[in-house]
Amino acid sequence: MKNKKQKIDQISITSDSSILDALKKMDQTFKRLLLVFTDEKFINVLSIGDIQRAIIRNISLETPILQILRKQTTLSFHKESFEEIKNKMLESRVECMPILNEQNELIDVFFWEDIFKNKEKRNESNLNLPVVIMAGGKGSRLKPLTNVLPKPLIPIGEKTILENIMDRFVKIGCNQFYLSVNYKSEMIRYYFKTLKNTEYDISYFEEVKPLGTAGSLYMLKGKIKKSFFISNCDIVIDENYEEIYKYHKENKNDLTIVAALKHFPIPYGTIETKADGILKSLVEKPELTFKINSGMYLLEPHILNEIPDNLFMHITELIENISKKDYKVGVFPVSEKSWKDIGTWEEYLTSIEK
C-alpha cells in the first residue's frame, strides 16, 4: 500500500510538460487527474477531459499543459470540514481532491479510494442508450482458438470478451444490447441463455451472409429510435462513456468516432529539406502520434437509413458516404492505453495475464 507522499508524487507533473507527456503519465499511472506544479508550487489540476478538449480543438500535443488548464477548478481549503470535502468529492466525482491553505499552497490531498473505501462508485450515470455489438466475425486473427470458440466467447478472466465489453456499458445504465451474429451464432445464443442473474437485455440480429462491419445494421431500421453506441466485439475501451455522449450531443454530431491516440517513436534523426535540398530542420528521434479508429462509435438513428438493405458495407464506407452528404462526423480522442484491441494475440495474452 503506497503512502500518501508516494501517491502524490505519482500524479504530479510540471506545468512546462507537454500534453503528450501528461497523456503518457496518465496511462502509466492509470490515473485521469494530475497535480500540476511550477517550481514546486501547486498551480492546478489537469484532467483527461482538459486534454481531450484540447485535442478536439486541434491544439498540438507538444503544447505545455499550462496553456490548457481550466481557470475554474473544484478545489478544497483547510478550513472546510471533512464532510464538506467529502461531499464536494462526491458531487464532482474526482479521483483526488487537493487541499490548499490561505496562501493557496498545497497542504494535503484526499484520494477517493482512501475516503470512500470503494463503498461509493465514482463513475455513476444512467445514459440508458442502446448498444449494438458487432459479434459476427470469424476472428481470423485469433486462430486456432476461434476454430473452437466464436471470438465473443473467448475468456478474459472469469468472463468472456463480450461480457467485459457489455459490463462497461451496464455500469453507465446501458442494458439494452443488440448483437449482430453470424459465425457460431448458436453458441453465443446458448451461452447467454444459460447465464443467470445478468443485467443484459439482449436482442439478436443475424446475417445470412457476411455483410461487413456495417451491412447488417440495416436490420435495425425502425427498431432504434435514439442515439446508440456501436462497438466491435474485440475492443475494450476504459473511458468515461458519458463524456463521449456529452461531446456527441453538444456538437450535434450525426456520428462520433472514438479515436485512440497511438504513438510511434522513430529511432532515427529525421530531416526536412527546402528547395534544392537545403536543410530546413533536423529532429533527433521524433515521435509521431496518430488518431486510430478504435472500433467504437456513437450514432443518431437516422444514419441507419443510409445503409442499403442486405448489401456488404464496412462502417468506414458508411462514414465516407455520410461525410459527402454533409452529415456531421465528430472524433472523440482517448489515450493509447485506454484502448485494447483484444482481437490480436499480443493484446489478448496481455489481457489474460493481468
N, C-alpha and C positions, 0 to 999 in steps of 0.2 A: 504493500500500500504506500503510495507516494505521499510525502509530507506536503504541506501547502506551498512551501517555497519552491519545491521541485515542480509542482503543478503550475505555479505562476510563471516560472522560468520557461516551462514547456510551451506556453501560449503567448510569450512575449515576443515582440518584433519591433525593430527600429523604424521610425517614420520615413527614413530615406530608402527603405527596402521597396522593391518593385511589386507591382500587383502579382506578377508571376511568382516572386519569392513567397508572397503571402499565400497564394494558392498551394504551392508545394508544402509549406509548413502546415496548412490545414489538412492536407492529405496525409502527411507524415504522422500527425498527432491525432487524426480522426476527430478534430475539433472544428467547429464552424464559427468560432469567435476568437479573436486575438486581441491582446492588450498592446497598445501602441505607445512607444516611448521615444522621446528626443533627449539625448544626453542624460539618460536615466530618469528623466522627468515624464510622468504619465501624461499622455495627451488625450487619448480617447480609445474607444473600442472599434474594431473593424470586423464586420460580419461578412459571411458568404454572400448575403444579399447586397451589400455595398459593392462587392466585386462583380456580381452578376449584372447589376445595374450599369456599372462602368463598362463592362464588355458589350452590353446591349447598345450603349451609346458610342461604340467603336473607339473607346479610349485604349491606347496602346498598353500592352501588358508590361512594358518597360517603365510605365509611369510610376513615380513614387506614390506610395499609398497615402501620404499626407494630403495629396491633391484630391482624393476621393472620399475622405472622411466626412461623415454627416455632421452638421452643426448641432442638430438636436439629437441627443442620445439619452437613453434611460440609464441614470447612474444613481447611486445612493450615498448618503453622507452619515458621518459617525454619530450625529445627533438623533438619527432615526432609530426607532426601536427595532428589535429583531423581527417582530410581527409585521411591521411596516415594510421592512426589506423583503421579508418572505412573500408578502402579498404582491409587492412590486415584481418580484421574480415570477410569480405565478401569472400575473397579468401579461407580462411581456414574453414569458416562456424562453428566458435566456439561459444559456449554459452556465454562465457565471455573472456575478454582479460585483463590479468594483466599488469599494467603499472609500470615500475621499474625506479629508479633513477640511477645515475652513479655508486653507490655502490651496485647495484643490490638489493636494498631494495624495497619492495612493497609500493607504494605510492597511488595507485588507482586501481580500477577495473572497466572496462566498460562492461556492460551487454547488450546482444543482444536486449532484449525487450525494453531497455531504449534508445538505439541508433537508432534502426530502427522502433520502434513503430508498429511492425507487418506489415510494408509495404513490407518487403522482407521476402520471405520464406527461413528459414535457411537450410532446407534439400531439395535441388533441385537436381534431377538426371533424367536420361532418359534411364533406363535399357531396356525398350521395350522387355520384355520377356513374353511368355505365362504363364498363371496362371491356374492351374487345382484345382477346389474346389470340395471336396467330399461331396455332399449335398443330398445323397440318403437315409441316415439312418432314423430310426423311432423316434429317440430322446427319448428313453425309460426313460432316467434319468430325463426328464422334464415333464413327465406325471403328471396331466391330460392335461396340456396346449397343448402338442403335439397331443392329441386326436383331437384337433380342427385345429391347425396350424402345418404345417411342421416346423421342428426346424429352418431351414434357414430363415423363415419369422417371427420368434418371435422378437418383437420390443425391441430395446435399444434406449431410447430417441426418436427422431423423425424418426429414420431409423431402418431397420431390422438388425439382426446379420450378414446376408450375405453382406449387403451394408457396414456395418462397416469394414468387412474384405476387401472387394473389394476396398473401398476408400483408404485404406492404400497402396494398390498396384498402384492405379491410381496416387497417389502423386509421385511415382517414375517412372512414364511413362509406367506402365504396364496396358494396356487397354483390351488386348485380353484374355477373360476368357472362359474356358471350364468347364461346370457344369455337374458333374455326378449326375443324379437324379433317383429316384425310388418312394419313399413314397410321396404321394400327389404331384407328379410332375406337374400335370396340374395347381395347384395353384401357384407354383413357376413360371412356364412359363407365366401364365396370369398376375401375379404381375409385372414382369419385362417388359412385353409387354405394360402395361399401364403407366409405368414411362415416364416422359417427360424430354428432355434435359439432358440425362445421358451421361457419358463418357465410358459406358460399351459396349464392343463388345462381345456378349455372344453367344456361341455355346453350345448346349446340347447334351449329350450322355446318353442314358437311359438303365439301367439294366432291363432285362425281369424278372430276378430272382436276389435275393441278392447275391452279388459276393464278399463281404468282403471289406476291406479298400483299396484294390489294384486291385482286379479282373477285375473291369470294365475298367481299364486303357488300356486293350488290344485293345479297340476300337479306341485308338488314334495313333496306329502304322501307320507311314507314314504321319500323319497329323501334328505332331510337329517335327520340324527339327532343333531346337536349345535348349539350356539349358532352363529349365522351373521349376517354383515353383509348389509344391503341398501343399494344406492346407486343414485341416479338416474344417468343416463349423461351428464348435463350439469353436474355439480358436481364440484369438486375441493376436498378438504379437506387442508390441511397441518397435521397434528396427530399426536400420539403415539397411534396407534390402540390400543396396548397399555393406555394409561390408560383409554380408553373401555371396553375389555373388563374391566379390573380393577374399575372403578366398577360396571359391569353385574352382575358376579358377586358382589362384596362386598355389594351391596344386594339381591341375589336378585331382580333385575328380570325380568319376563317379556318386556318390550320396552323398549329405551332409544332415545330420540330424541336425535340430536346437534343441538344448537341453536346457531346463530351469534348473537353479540351484535351488534345493529345500532343505531347511534347516529344520532339525528335532532336536529340543532340547530334551535331555534326562534328566528328572527331578531327577535323582539319581546319586550317585557316581558309576562309573564303575571300575571293577577290571580286570586286566590281570595277568595270572599266568604263571610260568615256570613249569618245570618237578617237580613232587612230590607236586604240589600245592603251591610251594613257590611264594610269591608275586613278581610280576615283576613291575607293576605300578598300581596306583590308581588315577583316574581322576574324579574330582568333577563336576557333571552336564555337561558333554561334549555336543557338538552339532555336529551332523552328517550332511554332505552335499552330496547330490547325484545329478547326471545329469539325468533329467527326459525327456523322449521323448515328445516334445511339440506338435507334430502333424503337423509340417511344415517341408518341405524337398525341396531340390534343386537337380534336376536330369539332366543327359545328355540323349538325346533322344534315344540312343541305348539301354538303360535299359528297354525300353518298349518291346523290343524283348524277354526279359526274363520272360514275363508274358504270361501264356498259354491262349488260346482263350476260353472264356466263362466258365472258371472254378473259383471256390471260392479260393481267396487268400488274406490274410492280408498283409499289407505292411511290417510288421515285418518278415514274411516268405520270402518275396522278398529280404529284406536286408540280411537275413541269407544266402539265396541261392547265391546272387552275391558275398558275402564275401568269401564263399567257393571257388568261381571261381577266386579269387584274383582280383576282381574289387576293386577299391579304395573307401572306405566309410569314410568320414570325419564327425566330430562332431563340430558344432559351438555353443558356450555357450552364453546364455542370462541370465540376472538376474531374480531372482524369481518374482519380481513384474512386469517385462516386459511381463510376460505370464499370460493370463487369460483363464481358461477353463470354458467358459460360459455354457457348457453343463450340469453343475451341478446347483442345485437350489441355493446353498450358493453363488457361484460366480455370477450367474445371478442376484440374488437380490442385491448383492453388486454393480454390474454394473449399474443397473437401478436407484440406489439411488444417483449416482454421477451426 
